[in-house]
Amino acid sequence: MQSTGMILYILLFGMIAGGIWTGLNRNHTEYSMTSYSLKSVFFFFSLFYFVVSVIKFYLGEAEITLTESFWDVEGRTYLHYVILFGVVAFGVLLVMKRWIPSYGYHLVPVFDFVLIIAIVIDMLLFGRIDNRNYSILFVICMLASGILLVWGRIGSACHQQMKYVNRKELYHCFLEALPFMGAGVVMTGLYLPNELYIHNLEEFTGSYAAFFLIMLAGSAAELLLLIVVFLLFLPKKLFRVLYLLFAGISCAGYLQSMFLNGTLDAMNGEEQIWSGQTLLVNTCMWIVILLVSVIGGYCRNAIRKILQVLCVYISLIQIVTLGWLLITSDVSNPNGNAAITNKGSLELAQENNVLVFVLDNFDSSWFEEIYEEDADILEPLADFTYYRNGTSQFAYTDLAIPYMLTGVEWSADIENYVQYAYENSNVLQRIAEQGVDVRVFTDLNLMSQEMYQTLDNYSDAVSRNYRRIQTYCTMLKCSMYKVSPFLLKSLYGYYTSDIKEMTYNNDIWSIDNDLIFYNDMITKGLKVSETDKSVFRFYHMKGPHSPYNMTEDLKYEPTGQVSSANSQGKGSLKIVYEYIDQMKALDKYEDATIIITADHGQKHVLDWEADEVKPEETSRPLFLVKKSGECHNQMNISEAPVSQAELIPTILDAFGMEYASYGRTFDEIPVNEQRVRRYVYIYSKYKVAYVIDGHAADLDSWSVERVY
């Protein structure tokens, strides 16, 4: 809402300056005053937007958009821009009216259509316009507009070249453009988002009915806005060129999504790579379709009619298909009201607290890089032992978390490991039967129904609300990924977290934003339970996992482009440190068992066509362990060959329970033990098992056991 406020603020000044400029030119008759006033408002809005973008560019926020720059704008910021906008407006109005009156008058409509075309092209190519991009774009468009004005010899000649749609023609032109531009909007704003929802119900957490209405209303608004803006700001000839371009994009996008994509990899943060030949053929196909659509459609009425029929077909076939999906599918969301809540996340036991902090994707090499930069960051970890020779069982979260909570080993013949693991483990149930308050804070999809009744923080009656604009924009991005050519797909990559963040409820635990947990901790503080139950807490946090939306200073960074794994990793550690500090203040630290770890370490895209599928670097998840009563002057560093297999025994031992049947605790693994550990990399349809027969930090210790 704050970023929207700044845009409206800029628009207000654009309306004031545009109104003044229109009034100063009321004697001109080349354009309709209503039309010219709209163009003037857009011109000055663009100008003020440029001024602010340049400032943000200079302040180091070049790679984020203007709205993202003002996500936390303060009230006084608006006052600062009053003087700036006033000075800029006065200066520009003076120059345009006094020194270049003829040029200035015609500059407004010329610049408007040049900028709109540039924005359309930029959005298609890059998917977003950041502060640097817009600053450069504005300057280029201003220069191009000047060239066009000189070439058009100003005055009537320029006007003759730029015939706009008049009021009587608006309705006819609107209907003319509707099928050409409607196909793409129906596909990307309505059909594909709903198809994605219906086929991936487990990934969505909001009501489908509300989702459908948002996409329907958003599509209608987008189509109306596009056509109206193009009609008002573009000359007739250019308007036709643009809707023919949209038609070509719709046809090529339909072919891409239906026939050319093949099997796309899961959106897990890793970029999918295609061969050079595939990229070349696919790009050439797109170029041919676009050239035939624009040039052929503009010069030949028959080709334009064919395009019109194709666009109508694309719209109708997808509407009919969506209708059939709605009729034949059960759209009731199984996770609609179910959630892992944050209930009890700030509650400690009178004694015997066992706490596990899982900082997602935190590799030991990153931890070592952090404390080499700043040794003081280790001070809160003085009582911990750092196991730098550790390995995980899996390379990805969706399998790693179930393993950490169950200890059930993977084998290639298991079809559904997650379900199998929870069905064949009673670890958490055993702990709960000992009278322990068991709460696991992670994503619902990483658990199973068998575990829900064991957790005191599970609820099946949690309602979620949609962020309407964010929902439409996110789903539009998902659609663009599917319909775009291979060359541009990386511009529209998205994360599962983007889908989850479309809905919100303050009571739901989030693994995508650690600041929610931190802010709760700061405002509410840890407290000690009045019961005599021991406590087990498993906190799954985002840690240094992309996108990087948190800085080391614990500030939210909405774009994911300014922070880094290093910075976000420091921030996640500081959150854990705050938790420890509050434990100390409550005198609940010394007798607590605390494990700070990761579900997996760093991972890389592997070359599956190579003779040996070997990783580029090692993968070592973080292992920091403090047992009850443990006290050092400084952090111990151990080279013992540990793994995640020691997690369950260490937890059980902390509660005084039998653990030998599950293996050994971390401190029972000898430093000099010759131990072979296993690491499984499962990605899409590929599986490769590695064995590590030496130190995990030595890449030579890693070898392929089997490729499945």
C-alpha positions in Angstrom: 0.0 0.0 0.0 2.9 2.4 0.7 4.4 1.9 -2.7 1.0 2.4 -4.3 0.7 5.6 -2.3 3.9 6.9 -3.9 2.7 6.2 -7.4 -0.6 8.0 -6.7 1.5 10.9 -5.3 3.5 11.1 -8.5 0.2 10.9 -10.5 -1.2 13.8 -8.5 1.7 16.0 -9.4 1.4 14.8 -13.0 -2.2 15.8 -13.1 -1.4 19.2 -11.7 1.5 19.9 -14.1 -0.5 18.3 -17.1 -3.5 20.5 -16.3 -1.4 23.6 -16.3 0.3 22.7 -19.5 -3.0 22.0 -21.2 -4.3 25.3 -20.1 -1.3 27.2 -21.4 -1.9 25.6 -24.8 -5.7 25.9 -25.0 -5.5 28.0 -28.2 -4.0 25.1 -30.2 -6.5 23.2 -32.3 -4.4 20.3 -33.7 -5.6 17.9 -31.0 -8.8 17.5 -28.9 -8.3 19.2 -25.6 -9.6 16.2 -23.7 -7.2 13.9 -25.5 -4.3 16.3 -25.2 -4.9 16.8 -21.4 -4.6 13.0 -20.9 -1.4 13.0 -22.9 -0.1 15.9 -20.9 -0.8 14.1 -17.6 1.0 11.0 -18.8 3.9 13.1 -20.0 4.5 14.8 -16.7 3.8 11.6 -14.7 6.5 9.9 -16.8 8.8 12.9 -16.1 8.4 12.8 -12.3 8.7 9.0 -12.3 12.0 9.5 -14.2 13.2 12.0 -11.6 12.5 9.7 -8.7 14.0 6.7 -10.6 17.2 8.6 -11.2 17.5 9.4 -7.5 16.9 5.8 -6.5 19.4 4.7 -9.2 22.0 7.1 -7.6 21.3 5.8 -4.1 22.1 2.2 -5.1 18.6 0.9 -5.9 19.2 0.5 -9.6 18.0 -3.1 -9.9 14.7 -2.7 -8.2 11.5 -1.0 -9.5 10.3 2.3 -8.2 7.4 0.7 -6.3 9.8 -1.7 -4.6 12.0 1.2 -3.6 9.1 2.7 -1.6 7.8 -0.4 0.1 8.5 1.2 3.5 8.2 4.9 2.7 7.7 7.3 5.6 5.3 10.2 5.6 8.1 12.8 5.6 9.3 11.4 2.3 6.3 12.8 0.6 7.1 16.3 1.9 10.7 16.0 0.6 9.4 15.4 -3.0 7.0 18.4 -2.9 9.8 20.9 -3.5 11.6 18.7 -6.0 8.5 18.1 -8.1 7.6 21.8 -7.9 11.0 22.9 -9.1 11.1 20.3 -11.9 7.6 21.1 -13.1 8.3 24.9 -13.1 11.5 24.5 -15.0 10.1 22.1 -17.6 7.0 24.2 -18.2 9.1 27.4 -18.5 11.4 25.8 -21.1 8.6 24.2 -23.1 6.4 27.3 -23.3 8.9 30.1 -23.5 11.9 28.8 -25.4 10.6 25.8 -27.4 6.8 26.5 -27.6 6.1 24.7 -30.9 8.4 21.8 -30.2 7.1 21.6 -26.6 3.5 21.4 -27.7 4.1 18.5 -30.1 6.7 16.9 -27.9 4.0 15.6 -25.5 2.1 13.3 -27.8 5.2 12.2 -29.7 7.0 11.3 -26.5 4.0 9.5 -25.0 3.7 7.1 -27.9 7.4 6.5 -28.1 7.6 5.8 -24.4 4.6 3.4 -24.5 6.1 1.4 -27.3 9.4 1.3 -25.5 7.7 0.1 -22.3 5.8 -2.7 -24.1 9.0 -3.9 -25.7 10.9 -3.7 -22.5 8.3 -5.6 -20.5 8.2 -8.4 -23.2 11.9 -8.7 -23.2 12.7 -8.3 -19.5 9.5 -8.8 -17.6 10.1 -5.8 -15.4 11.3 -2.2 -15.5 13.8 -1.3 -12.7 15.1 2.1 -11.9 18.2 1.8 -14.0 16.2 0.5 -17.0 13.5 3.2 -16.8 16.1 6.0 -16.4 17.9 4.9 -19.6 14.6 4.3 -21.4 13.3 7.8 -20.6 16.4 9.5 -21.9 16.4 7.4 -25.1 12.7 8.1 -25.7 13.2 11.8 -25.2 16.1 11.8 -27.8 14.0 9.7 -30.2 11.1 12.1 -29.8 13.3 15.1 -30.6 14.5 13.3 -33.7 11.0 12.5 -34.8 9.9 16.1 -34.3 12.7 17.5 -36.4 12.1 14.9 -39.0 8.3 15.8 -39.0 9.2 19.5 -39.3 7.0 20.3 -36.4 3.5 21.8 -36.8 1.0 20.5 -39.3 3.4 18.1 -40.9 3.9 16.3 -37.6 0.2 16.3 -36.9 -0.5 14.8 -40.3 1.9 11.9 -39.7 0.3 11.3 -36.3 -3.5 10.9 -36.8 -5.1 9.6 -33.6 -8.4 7.9 -33.1 -11.1 10.4 -32.7 -14.1 10.1 -30.3 -16.4 8.7 -33.0 -13.9 6.0 -33.9 -13.2 4.7 -30.4 -15.9 2.0 -30.3 -15.1 0.7 -33.7 -11.4 0.5 -33.1 -12.0 -1.1 -29.7 -14.0 -3.9 -31.3 -11.3 -4.2 -34.0 -8.5 -4.8 -31.6 -10.5 -6.9 -29.1 -9.9 -10.4 -30.7 -6.3 -9.7 -31.5 -5.4 -8.6 -28.0 -8.0 -10.7 -26.1 -6.3 -14.1 -27.1 -3.1 -13.4 -25.2 -5.0 -12.0 -22.1 -7.3 -15.0 -22.0 -4.4 -17.4 -22.2 -2.0 -15.7 -19.7 -4.5 -14.1 -17.3 -7.3 -16.7 -17.3 -6.7 -20.1 -18.7 -3.1 -20.9 -17.8 -3.4 -19.6 -14.1 -6.6 -21.6 -13.5 -5.1 -24.7 -15.2 -2.0 -24.4 -12.9 -4.2 -24.1 -9.8 -6.4 -27.1 -10.7 -3.5 -29.4 -11.6 -1.5 -28.4 -8.5 -4.1 -28.0 -5.7 -1.6 -29.0 -3.1 0.6 -26.0 -3.8 -2.2 -23.5 -3.4 -3.6 -22.5 -0.1 -6.5 -20.1 -0.8 -10.1 -20.6 -1.9 -10.4 -21.5 -5.6 -13.6 -19.5 -6.0 -11.8 -16.3 -4.8 -8.8 -17.1 -7.0 -11.0 -17.5 -10.1 -12.8 -14.2 -9.5 -9.4 -12.4 -9.1 -8.1 -13.8 -12.3 -11.3 -13.1 -14.2 -11.6 -9.5 -13.0 -7.8 -9.0 -13.5 -8.0 -10.3 -17.1 -10.9 -8.1 -17.9 -9.2 -5.0 -16.4 -5.9 -5.8 -18.1 -7.5 -6.1 -21.5 -9.6 -3.0 -21.1 -6.6 -1.0 -19.9 -4.3 -2.1 -22.7 -6.7 -1.3 -25.5 -7.8 2.0 -24.0 -4.2 3.2 -23.4 -3.1 2.2 -26.9 -6.2 3.9 -28.4 -5.6 7.1 -26.5 -1.9 7.5 -26.9 -0.9 5.8 -30.1 -1.5 7.0 -33.7 -3.9 4.9 -35.8 -1.2 3.2 -37.8 0.9 2.4 -34.8 -2.1 1.1 -32.9 -2.8 -1.4 -35.7 0.9 -2.5 -35.7 0.8 -3.1 -32.0 -2.3 -5.2 -31.8 -1.0 -7.3 -34.7 2.2 -7.8 -32.7 0.1 -9.0 -29.8 -1.7 -11.4 -32.1 1.6 -12.8 -33.3 2.8 -13.2 -29.7 -0.5 -14.9 -28.7 -0.2 -17.4 -31.6 3.5 -18.2 -30.9 2.8 -18.4 -27.2 0.0 -20.9 -27.8 2.3 -23.1 -29.9 5.0 -22.8 -27.3 2.8 -23.8 -24.3 0.9 -26.6 -26.1 3.6 -28.2 -28.2 7.1 -26.8 -28.0 7.9 -26.7 -24.3 8.3 -30.4 -23.8 8.9 -31.3 -20.2 9.7 -28.2 -18.1 11.7 -28.8 -14.9 10.2 -28.0 -11.5 10.5 -24.4 -10.4 12.9 -24.9 -7.5 15.2 -22.0 -8.0 17.5 -23.6 -10.6 17.6 -22.3 -14.1 16.6 -24.8 -16.8 19.2 -25.0 -19.6 18.4 -25.8 -23.3 20.9 -26.7 -26.1 22.1 -24.0 -28.5 20.3 -25.7 -31.4 17.0 -25.8 -29.5 17.4 -22.1 -28.6 18.2 -21.2 -32.2 15.3 -23.1 -33.8 12.8 -21.8 -31.2 13.9 -18.2 -31.6 13.8 -18.3 -35.4 10.2 -19.7 -35.2 9.1 -16.9 -33.0 10.7 -14.3 -35.3 9.0 -15.7 -38.4 5.6 -15.8 -36.7 6.0 -12.2 -35.5 7.2 -10.9 -38.8 4.3 -12.6 -40.7 1.8 -11.3 -38.2 3.0 -7.6 -38.2 4.1 -7.1 -41.7 1.8 -9.5 -43.4 -1.2 -8.5 -41.3 -0.6 -4.8 -41.9 -0.1 -5.1 -45.7 -2.6 -7.8 -46.5 -6.2 -7.8 -45.3 -6.4 -11.6 -45.9 -3.6 -12.3 -43.5 -5.1 -10.0 -40.9 -8.4 -11.9 -41.2 -6.6 -15.3 -40.7 -4.9 -13.8 -37.6 -8.2 -12.7 -36.3 -9.7 -16.2 -36.8 -6.7 -17.8 -35.0 -7.0 -15.4 -32.1 -10.7 -16.1 -31.7 -10.0 -19.8 -31.9 -7.3 -19.6 -29.2 -9.6 -17.7 -26.9 -12.6 -20.0 -27.4 -10.7 -23.3 -27.2 -9.1 -22.3 -23.9 -12.4 -21.0 -22.4 -14.1 -24.2 -23.4 -11.2 -26.3 -22.0 -11.3 -24.3 -18.8 -15.0 -24.9 -18.5 -14.5 -28.7 -19.0 -11.8 -28.7 -16.3 -14.1 -27.0 -13.9 -16.9 -29.5 -14.6 -14.7 -32.6 -14.4 -12.3 -31.6 -11.6 -12.7 -31.4 -7.8 -11.4 -27.9 -7.1 -11.9 -28.2 -3.4 -8.4 -27.4 -1.9 -7.2 -30.1 0.5 -5.0 -27.5 2.2 -7.4 -24.7 2.1 -7.9 -24.5 5.9 -5.1 -26.6 7.1 -1.9 -25.1 8.3 1.2 -25.3 10.6 0.6 -22.4 12.9 3.1 -20.3 14.9 1.2 -21.2 18.1 3.8 -21.9 20.8 6.8 -20.7 18.8 7.7 -18.4 21.6 7.0 -20.7 24.5 9.8 -22.5 26.5 9.6 -25.2 29.2 10.4 -24.8 32.8 13.3 -27.2 32.1 14.7 -29.5 29.4 14.2 -27.5 26.2 15.3 -29.2 23.1 15.5 -26.8 20.1 16.4 -27.5 16.5 16.9 -24.5 14.2 17.0 -25.5 10.5 18.4 -22.7 8.4 17.5 -23.8 4.9 20.4 -24.3 2.4 23.0 -23.0 4.9 26.3 -24.5 3.7 29.2 -24.8 6.0 31.5 -23.1 3.4 29.2 -20.0 3.7 29.4 -20.2 7.5 33.2 -20.3 7.3 33.2 -17.4 4.9 31.0 -15.4 7.3 33.2 -15.9 10.4 36.4 -15.3 8.4 35.0 -11.9 7.5 33.8 -11.2 11.1 35.2 -13.4 13.9 32.9 -11.6 16.4 29.9 -13.3 14.9 31.0 -16.5 16.7 30.7 -15.0 20.2 27.1 -16.2 20.8 28.2 -19.7 19.7 30.9 -20.1 22.3 29.1 -23.1 23.9 28.6 -24.9 20.6 30.6 -27.4 18.7 30.9 -26.8 15.0 31.0 -30.0 13.0 32.5 -28.9 9.7 32.8 -32.5 8.2 29.1 -33.1 8.0 26.8 -34.3 5.2 23.1 -34.4 4.5 21.0 -37.2 3.2 19.4 -35.3 0.4 20.1 -32.3 -1.8 16.6 -30.8 -1.6 14.2 -29.7 1.1 11.1 -31.7 0.2 13.0 -34.9 1.1 15.5 -33.6 3.6 13.0 -32.3 6.2 11.0 -35.6 6.3 14.3 -37.5 6.8 15.4 -35.2 9.6 12.1 -35.7 11.4 11.9 -39.5 10.9 15.4 -40.9 10.4 14.0 -43.3 7.8 16.6 -44.2 5.1 15.9 -43.7 1.4 16.1 -46.5 -1.2 15.5 -46.4 -4.9 12.5 -48.7 -4.8 10.5 -46.3 -2.6 7.9 -44.5 -4.8 6.8 -41.9 -2.4 9.6 -41.4 0.2 7.8 -38.7 2.2 4.8 -40.8 2.8 6.9 -43.9 3.4 9.1 -42.0 5.9 6.3 -40.8 8.1 4.4 -44.1 7.9 7.5 -46.0 9.1 8.7 -43.7 11.9 7.2 -43.1 15.3 10.0 -40.8 16.7 7.8 -37.7 17.2 5.0 -39.9 18.6 7.4 -41.5 21.1 8.6 -38.1 22.2 5.0 -36.8 22.6 4.1 -39.9 24.7 6.9 -38.9 27.2 4.8 -35.9 28.0 6.8 -33.5 25.8 5.1 -30.5 24.1 6.0 -31.3 20.4 5.8 -28.5 17.9 7.3 -28.6 14.4 7.3 -25.3 12.5 7.7 -26.0 8.8 5.6 -26.0 5.7 2.5 -28.1 5.7 3.5 -29.9 2.5 6.6 -31.3 4.2 4.5 -33.1 6.7 2.0 -35.9 6.4 -1.5 -36.6 7.9 0.1 -39.2 10.1 1.9 -36.5 12.0 -0.8 -33.9 12.4 -2.3 -35.2 15.6 1.2 -35.4 17.2 1.8 -31.7 16.6 0.3 -29.1 19.1 0.6 -26.4 16.4 -1.4 -28.0 13.6 -4.8 -26.6 12.8 -7.4 -27.5 10.1 -9.4 -24.3 10.6 -7.2 -21.5 9.4 -8.7 -19.1 6.8 -6.4 -17.3 4.3 -6.9 -14.0 2.4 -5.6 -13.2 -1.0 -3.4 -10.3 -1.9 -5.4 -9.5 -5.0 -3.0 -7.5 -7.1 0.0 -9.6 -6.1 -2.0 -12.8 -6.9 -2.8 -11.6 -10.4 0.8 -10.4 -11.1 2.3 -13.6 -9.8 0.1 -15.8 -11.8 0.7 -13.7 -14.9 4.4 -14.2 -14.4 3.8 -18.0 -14.1 1.9 -17.9 -17.4 4.6 -15.9 -19.1 7.1 -18.5 -18.2 5.1 -21.1 -19.9 4.3 -19.2 -23.1 7.6 -17.4 -23.6 10.3 -18.7 -25.9 13.2 -20.6 -24.4 15.5 -17.6 -24.8 13.4 -15.5 -22.5 12.0 -18.0 -19.9 14.7 -17.0 -17.4 13.1 -13.6 -17.1 9.9 -15.1 -15.8 11.3 -17.6 -13.3 9.4 -17.9 -10.1 9.5 -19.7 -6.8 7.1 -21.8 -4.8 7.3 -19.1 -2.2 5.8 -16.6 -4.7 2.7 -18.8 -4.9 2.4 -19.1 -1.1 2.8 -15.4 -0.6 -0.4 -14.7 -2.6 -2.3 -15.5 0.5 -1.7 -14.5 4.1 -2.7 -15.2 7.7 -0.6 -13.9 10.6 -1.1 -17.1 12.5 0.6 -19.4 9.9 4.3 -20.3 10.2 6.3 -19.0 7.2 9.5 -20.7 5.9 9.8 -17.9 3.3 10.1 -14.9 5.6 12.2 -15.2 8.8 11.4 -11.6 9.8 7.9 -12.6 10.8 9.3 -14.9 13.5 11.9 -12.3 14.4 9.4 -9.4 14.8 7.1 -11.6 16.9 10.0 -12.4 19.1 10.9 -8.8 19.5 7.4 -7.5 20.2 6.1 -10.4 22.3 9.2 -12.0 23.7 9.9 -15.6 24.7 7.9 -16.8 27.7 8.1 -19.8 30.0 5.2 -22.2 30.1 3.3 -22.7 33.3 3.1 -26.4 32.7 5.7 -28.9 33.7 6.0 -30.4 30.2 9.4 -30.5 28.5 9.5 -28.8 25.1 10.6 -29.9 21.6 10.8 -27.2 19.0 11.8 -27.7 15.4 12.1 -24.3 13.6 12.4 -24.6 9.9 13.6 -21.1 8.7 14.5 -19.7 5.3 18.2 -19.2 6.2 20.3 -18.2 3.2 18.0 -19.8 0.6 17.1 -17.7 -2.4 15.4 -15.4 -3.1 17.3 -13.1 -0.8 14.6 -11.0 0.8 16.4 -10.2 4.0 19.6 -8.3 4.8 22.1 -9.0 7.5 20.6 -5.9 9.3 17.3 -7.8 9.5 15.6 -5.5 7.0 13.1 -6.8 4.5 14.2 -6.5 0.8 11.2 -7.2 -1.4 13.0 -7.8 -4.7 15.4 -10.6 -3.8 18.1 -8.8 -5.9 19.9 -6.5 -3.4 20.8 -9.0 -0.6 22.8 -12.2 -1.0 23.3 -15.6 0.5 26.0 -14.2 2.8 23.9 -11.3 4.0 20.8 -13.3 4.5 22.7 -16.1 6.2 24.1 -13.5 8.7 20.6 -12.2 9.3 19.2 -15.7 10.0 22.0 -16.3 12.5 21.2 -13.0 14.3 17.6 -14.2 14.6 18.8 -17.4 16.4 21.1 -15.2 18.5 18.2 -13.1 19.6 16.4 -16.3 20.6 19.4 -17.4 22.6 19.7 -14.0 24.3 16.1 -14.1 25.4 16.6 -17.7 26.7 19.6 -16.4 28.8 17.5 -13.6 30.2 14.9 -16.2 31.3 17.6 -18.4 32.7 16.6 -21.2 30.3 19.8 -21.5 28.2 22.3 -23.6 30.2 20.2 -26.7 30.5 18.8 -26.5 26.9 19.9 -28.7 24.0 20.2 -26.5 20.9 21.0 -27.6 17.4 21.6 -25.1 14.6 21.7 -26.9 11.3 20.5 -27.0 7.7 18.3 -29.3 5.7 21.0 -29.4 3.0 24.0 -27.5 1.8 24.7 -25.8 -1.5 23.7 -27.6 -4.7 24.5 -27.1 -8.4 22.9 -28.0 -11.7 24.5 -31.2 -12.8 25.4 -32.2 -16.4 23.3 -35.4 -16.7 24.8 -36.1 -20.1 28.3 -36.3 -18.8 30.1 -39.6 -18.3 30.4 -38.9 -14.6 27.8 -36.8 -12.9 30.1 -35.2 -10.4 29.2 -32.0 -8.4 31.2 -28.8 -9.0 31.6 -28.2 -5.3 30.9 -30.1 -2.0 27.7 -29.9 -0.2 28.0 -29.6 3.6 25.1 -28.5 5.7 25.7 -26.5 8.8 26.0 -28.4 12.1 26.2 -26.5 15.4 25.4 -28.4 18.5 25.1 -27.4 22.2 24.1 -30.2 24.6 22.5 -29.5 27.9 25.0 -28.2 30.4 27.7 -27.7 27.8 30.0 -24.7 28.4 33.1 -23.5 26.5 35.2 -20.3 26.4 34.9 -20.4 22.6 33.3 -22.5 19.9 34.8 -25.9 19.4 35.5 -27.1 15.9 35.3 -30.9 15.2 36.4 -32.8 12.2 34.3 -35.9 13.1 32.6 -37.4 10.0 29.0 -36.7 11.1 25.7 -36.7 9.1 22.0 -36.0 9.6 21.7 -39.6 10.8 22.9 -38.3 14.2 20.1 -35.8 14.6 17.4 -38.2 15.9 19.7 -40.0 18.4 20.9 -36.6 19.8 17.3 -35.4 20.3 16.2 -38.6 21.9 19.2 -38.6 24.2 18.4 -35.1 25.3 15.0 -36.3 26.6 16.7 -39.3 28.3 15.1 -41.8 25.9 16.6 -44.9 24.3 18.3 -44.0 21.0 20.8 -46.7 20.2 18.4 -48.4 17.7 18.6 -45.1 15.7 22.3 -44.8 15.7 24.8 -42.5 17.6 24.7 -39.0 18.8 27.0 -36.3 17.3 29.5 -36.4 20.1 29.8 -40.2 19.8 31.3 -40.1 16.4 35.2 -40.3 16.7 37.2 -37.7 14.8 39.4 -40.4 13.2 36.7 -42.8 12.2 36.9 -44.0 8.6 33.2 -43.6 7.8 31.4 -43.8 4.4 28.4 -41.5 4.1 25.7 -41.3 1.5 24.3 -38.3 -0.3 21.3 -38.5 -2.7 20.7 -35.9 -5.4 17.2 -36.2 -6.8 16.2 -33.7 -9.5 13.1 -34.2 -11.7 13.4 -37.6 -13.2 17.1 -38.0 -12.4 18.6 -39.6 -9.3 22.2 -40.0 -8.4 23.6 -41.5 -5.2 27.1 -40.3 -4.0 29.3 -41.8 -1.4 31.7 -39.7 0.6 34.6 -41.8 1.9 36.8 -39.0 3.3 36.4 -35.4 4.5 33.2 -33.9 3.2 35.0 -30.6 2.3 37.4 -32.5 -0.1 35.8 -32.9 -3.5 38.0 -35.9 -4.2 36.2 -37.7 -1.4 33.0 -37.6 -3.4 32.3 -40.3 -5.9 29.2 -41.6 -7.8 27.7 -44.8 -6.3 24.9 -45.2 -8.8 22.8 -43.1 -11.3 19.2 -44.2 -11.3 
